[in-house]
Amino acid sequence: MRVRLVDETATPTWIVGVFGKSPNRSQLPDSYAAGFPHEQDLYFWNTVNVDQDGEVETDIKGNPTLTGAAALVRWDQVAYAEFIEDPEG
């Protein structure tokens, strides 16, 4: 899932997160989207390296490069969000 954060600077901030099941659920919870009655937010169990334009960076084989870092994003900080299909299903 690609998310552009609310930002008043000339360069937008992008986060691309892996929205799905964590491969090691005992250490990292699955990704989720929280909603009513809780605070609305998105949690990604891992994130992907992106360039300044929000495009996914890939390795030599064309696979997205993971950062190894999870992310929690408050929904009120999201300006734009889209789902990107995993090419491997």
QUIKA-V23572 format. One record per backbone hydrogen bond with DSSP energy under -1.0 kcal/mol. NH is the residue of the N-H (numbers start at 0). CO is the residue of the C=O. Records with the same first field share a line. If there is no record, write none. Layout:
NH: CO / CO
This chain:
1: 81
2: 14
3: 79
4: 12
5: 76
14: 2
16: 0
17: 45
26: 23
27: 23
30: 19
31: 42
33: 40
37: 34
41: 72
42: 31
43: 70
47: 15
48: 64
50: 54
53: 50
56: 48
58: 62
61: 58
64: 56
66: 46
70: 43
72: 41
74: 39
76: 73
77: 74
78: 3
79: 3
81: 1
88: 85
